[in-house]
Amino acid sequence: MNEFIVVTVNYNSYSYTLALVDNLASITNQTGSAIRLVIVDNASRPENLEQLEARVSHQTWIKLIKNNHNTGYFRGLNLGLEQISNTEKNNVIICNNDITFDPTFFDLLSNENLTPGTLVVAPRVTTLDGREQNPHVVESISPFRLFCYDLYYSSYWLGCLLMKAARLNKKTTNLEPELVKKEIYMGIGACYVLTKEFFEKCTKLDERVFLWGEEALLAGQVREAHGKTMYLPSLRVYHAESASVSAIPSLESYRISQKSFKIYRQYLRR
């Protein structure tokens, strides 16, 4: 039987993390899949960490790592990945803590024959309101879209106006989900599967940003390793979205993402 390892990060959102724990425990009971969970707590408030620790400390299939500082998403995930031996680093799932796995996810992943050169797998990610988040970027983004990003990050107030326009466009656009297995340039950061070949070529995630832009950095890693990211819509997860950033004020959020943009901008186009 294959053993699966899931790595996630908790930051002041223990209720989402505990829901993930219950989800994985239920799948284990239903399917018999062997699943281990590594939770990295990114210096949550004491009361939040206490609630989490009370539920998971006695469960042998869960490892809780307490980070002394909030180091961000990919840095937190890397800390979790360090707890996994090299022989176990094969199809490791990394994800937000507000993800719910479909009961068939692990069985389907176990039976999937990935083509050589596949470093990352991007599953089908559906938000609770039915929006599809993958394939996030099929090729690379267009020059016009990159120009829009440059405008967005040039000014906070201009960015707010552009965000309102983008949200209005999403409400009036109803796209059918793409359910075809194919190579893509970039998957949404909420959930990935990192293959054995990823760890052979990249060893760990590019953690240069604190938050936002991780998708582009991972796409850059895959490109530089001459690998590929495969979108597999048969692997399905559901995303509550925004759990990890709900407590961050919008201006602070903008400043963090603006700083990250300067680092990952080069990877938005091939």
C-alpha positions in Angstrom: 0.0 0.0 0.0 1.3 3.5 -0.9 1.7 6.0 1.9 0.8 9.6 1.2 2.3 12.6 3.0 0.4 15.9 3.1 2.1 19.0 4.3 0.2 22.2 5.3 0.7 25.4 7.1 -1.5 26.8 9.9 -1.6 30.5 10.9 -4.4 31.6 13.3 -6.9 29.3 11.5 -7.0 26.1 13.5 -10.7 25.4 12.6 -9.7 25.0 8.9 -6.7 22.8 9.9 -8.9 20.6 12.1 -11.4 20.3 9.2 -8.5 19.1 7.1 -7.6 16.6 9.8 -11.2 15.3 9.9 -11.3 15.1 6.1 -8.1 13.0 5.8 -9.1 10.8 8.7 -12.4 10.1 7.0 -10.7 9.2 3.7 -8.4 6.8 5.6 -11.4 5.1 7.2 -13.3 4.9 3.9 -10.6 3.8 1.5 -7.8 2.4 3.7 -5.3 4.9 2.3 -2.3 5.4 4.5 -1.9 9.1 5.0 0.5 11.1 7.2 -0.1 14.8 7.9 2.6 17.4 8.7 1.3 20.6 10.1 3.6 23.6 10.4 2.2 26.3 12.7 3.6 29.7 11.7 3.6 31.3 15.1 -0.1 31.5 15.6 -1.6 33.2 18.7 -1.3 31.0 21.8 -5.0 30.3 22.1 -5.1 29.2 18.4 -2.1 26.9 18.8 -3.5 25.5 22.0 -6.8 24.5 20.3 -4.9 22.9 17.5 -2.4 21.1 19.7 -5.2 19.7 22.0 -6.7 17.9 19.0 -3.6 16.6 17.2 -0.9 16.0 19.8 -2.0 12.5 20.6 -2.5 11.4 16.9 0.4 9.4 15.7 -0.2 10.0 12.0 0.1 13.8 12.5 3.3 15.7 13.2 2.9 19.3 14.4 5.9 21.6 14.0 5.9 24.9 15.9 7.6 27.7 14.1 8.9 30.6 16.3 8.1 33.1 13.6 5.6 33.5 10.8 7.9 32.7 7.9 5.2 32.6 5.1 3.7 29.9 3.0 6.5 28.2 1.1 9.1 28.7 3.9 6.6 27.0 6.2 6.1 24.2 3.7 9.8 23.7 3.3 10.1 23.4 7.1 7.6 20.6 6.9 9.3 19.0 3.9 12.5 18.8 5.9 10.8 16.4 8.3 10.4 13.9 5.4 13.2 11.5 4.6 14.5 11.5 1.0 13.2 8.0 0.4 9.7 9.2 1.3 9.7 12.1 -1.0 7.5 10.8 -3.8 4.2 12.4 -4.7 4.1 14.6 -1.6 1.0 16.8 -1.4 1.5 20.4 -0.3 -1.6 22.5 0.3 -3.4 25.3 2.1 -5.1 24.2 5.3 -8.5 25.3 3.9 -8.5 22.4 1.4 -10.9 19.4 1.3 -9.8 16.3 -0.6 -12.3 14.3 -2.6 -12.4 10.7 -1.2 -11.1 9.4 -4.5 -8.0 11.7 -4.6 -5.4 9.3 -3.2 -6.5 6.2 -4.9 -6.5 8.0 -8.3 -3.1 9.5 -7.6 -1.7 6.1 -6.7 -2.9 4.6 -10.0 -1.7 7.6 -12.1 1.2 6.9 -14.5 3.0 10.2 -14.8 5.1 10.9 -17.9 8.8 11.3 -17.4 9.7 14.9 -16.6 6.6 15.6 -14.6 7.8 17.6 -11.5 4.5 19.0 -10.3 0.9 17.9 -10.5 -1.9 20.5 -10.3 -5.2 19.0 -9.4 -8.7 20.3 -10.1 -9.4 23.0 -7.5 -12.9 24.2 -7.0 -13.9 27.0 -4.6 -17.0 26.6 -2.5 -18.9 28.9 -4.8 -18.1 26.7 -7.8 -15.2 28.6 -9.4 -12.5 26.5 -11.0 -9.0 27.7 -10.1 -7.0 25.3 -12.4 -5.6 25.3 -15.0 -4.3 28.6 -13.5 -2.1 29.6 -16.4 -1.9 27.2 -19.4 0.9 28.9 -21.3 2.5 32.1 -19.9 0.5 35.3 -19.3 0.0 37.7 -22.2 2.0 41.0 -22.5 -1.3 42.9 -21.8 -2.0 41.0 -18.6 1.6 41.6 -17.5 1.0 45.3 -18.2 -2.1 45.2 -16.0 -0.1 43.6 -13.2 2.5 46.4 -13.5 -0.3 49.0 -13.3 -1.8 47.2 -10.3 1.4 47.2 -8.3 2.3 50.8 -9.2 -0.2 52.3 -6.8 -2.4 51.0 -4.0 -5.4 53.1 -5.0 -5.1 52.2 -8.6 -4.8 48.6 -7.6 -8.1 48.8 -5.7 -9.9 50.2 -8.8 -8.4 47.4 -11.0 -9.4 44.8 -8.4 -13.0 46.0 -8.4 -13.1 45.9 -12.2 -11.6 42.3 -12.1 -14.2 41.1 -9.6 -17.0 42.6 -11.7 -15.7 40.8 -14.7 -15.6 37.5 -12.8 -19.3 37.9 -11.9 -20.3 38.4 -15.5 -18.1 35.7 -16.9 -19.2 32.0 -16.6 -16.5 29.7 -17.9 -16.9 26.0 -18.3 -14.3 23.9 -16.4 -11.4 22.5 -18.4 -11.4 18.8 -17.6 -8.7 17.6 -19.9 -5.4 16.3 -18.6 -2.6 18.4 -20.1 0.7 20.2 -19.4 0.3 23.7 -18.1 2.6 26.5 -17.2 1.3 27.3 -13.7 -1.1 25.8 -11.2 -2.9 27.6 -8.4 -0.9 27.6 -5.2 -3.7 26.1 -3.0 -2.6 22.5 -3.7 0.2 20.7 -5.6 1.6 17.2 -5.8 5.5 17.2 -5.8 6.8 14.2 -7.5 10.0 12.2 -6.8 11.6 13.9 -9.8 10.8 17.3 -8.4 12.9 16.6 -5.3 15.7 15.1 -7.4 16.0 18.3 -9.4 14.9 21.0 -7.1 15.3 19.6 -3.6 12.9 22.3 -2.0 10.5 25.1 -2.9 11.8 28.5 -3.9 10.9 30.5 -0.8 12.0 34.0 -1.7 8.6 35.5 -1.2 6.8 35.7 2.2 3.4 35.4 0.6 1.8 35.7 -2.9 3.6 34.8 -6.1 4.5 31.3 -5.1 2.9 29.9 -8.2 5.2 31.9 -10.4 8.3 30.9 -8.5 7.4 27.2 -8.7 6.7 27.6 -12.4 10.2 29.1 -12.7 11.7 26.2 -10.8 10.0 23.7 -13.1 11.1 25.6 -16.2 14.7 25.9 -15.2 14.8 22.2 -14.4 13.4 21.4 -17.9 10.4 19.7 -16.3 6.7 20.2 -16.6 3.6 20.8 -14.6 0.7 18.5 -15.4 -3.0 19.4 -14.8 -4.9 16.3 -13.7 -8.6 17.1 -13.3 -9.4 13.6 -12.1 -7.7 14.6 -8.8 -10.2 16.9 -7.1 -10.0 19.2 -4.1 -12.3 21.9 -2.8 -10.9 25.2 -1.6 -12.5 27.4 1.0 -10.1 30.2 0.0 -8.5 33.1 1.9 -8.3 31.4 5.3 -4.6 32.2 5.7 -4.9 35.9 4.8 -8.2 36.8 6.3 -6.7 38.6 9.3 -4.3 40.7 7.2 -5.4 44.3 6.5 -5.8 45.1 2.9 -3.1 47.7 2.7 -0.6 45.5 4.4 -1.7 42.7 2.1 -1.0 44.9 -0.9 2.4 45.9 0.4 3.4 42.3 0.9 2.2 41.3 -2.5 3.8 44.3 -4.1 7.2 43.4 -2.7 6.7 39.8 -3.8 5.8 40.9 -7.4 9.3 42.4 -7.9 10.8 39.0 -7.2 8.5 36.7 -9.2 7.6 39.0 -12.1 10.3 37.5 -14.4 8.6 34.1 -14.1 5.2 35.2 -15.3 6.3 34.7 -18.9 8.4 31.9 -20.4 
